[in-house]
């Protein structure tokens, strides 16, 4: 993968990963990661950017991925979110960069996972009329946080208050709780060993912004209006599939599809074991959905 830097609106360097060269691409696919994550190679599987890039290249769809500020090789305090819209603006900077550098006439799709899903939803509502995204693929999007990850309401109120005084303080053990979601121990060990993954406690400002954006989507998600393919495992214990379904049902666009596999958790593209074919099935569903929109 080719990597290069662009500046975001706060003059921080964002690391961009570019897929295999395609002489005449028919569309662009922008990949957006989740909280504490990145697009550096960790585990060779369907979840890796290289695998997805090769898959979509077979249909002349060119991939780009953005490592949001504070993540991966991008600049910024690790996994610190002062304002959720700053992440949205990171994605905006990449899309404007691409439109100004030879890709202005190509349809653009966004594929976003977990917190990246909330970034994509907010992006659509904030920038859709300006940048005209062709379609959105959201995997386990942050439309709501699972109640098992939340403290009780009194503690939430206290933490929200503290987040304005000591915003970057590492207070919440959410990162370790999220690890229990993974069943693939080989993947988890490699992820833990990767220097680009965030391993520490969650910062107060990050927890605040993720919590507030989930509330915002609950109130204003109906303003999202674009072709949508939403995929969410019904056994997810990190982001709430019921809130994703609620969001999906409020989307007015007639071009929308939803896939809700039973007994599947948050990381839909990580194999549970060597016999698990579900990540392959999911990527093929996404591949088909994008191609169908390009034909229609």
Secondary structure, DSSP 8 states (H G I E B T S, - for coil): -EEEEEE-TTS-EEEEEE----TT-SEEEEEE--TT--SS--S-STTSHHHHHHHHHTTTEEEEEEE-TTSTTS-SSTT--S-HHHHHHHHHHHHHHHHTTT-TTSEEEEEEETHHHHHHHHHHHHHHHHH---EEEEES--SSB-GGGS--HHHHHHHHHHTTTSTT-EEETHHHHHHTT---HHHHHHHHH-TTS--S-EEHHHHHHHHHHHHHHHHHGGG--S-EEEE--TT-SSB-HHHHHHHHHH---S-EEEE--TT--S-TTS-SSTT--HHHHHHHHHHHHHHHHHH-
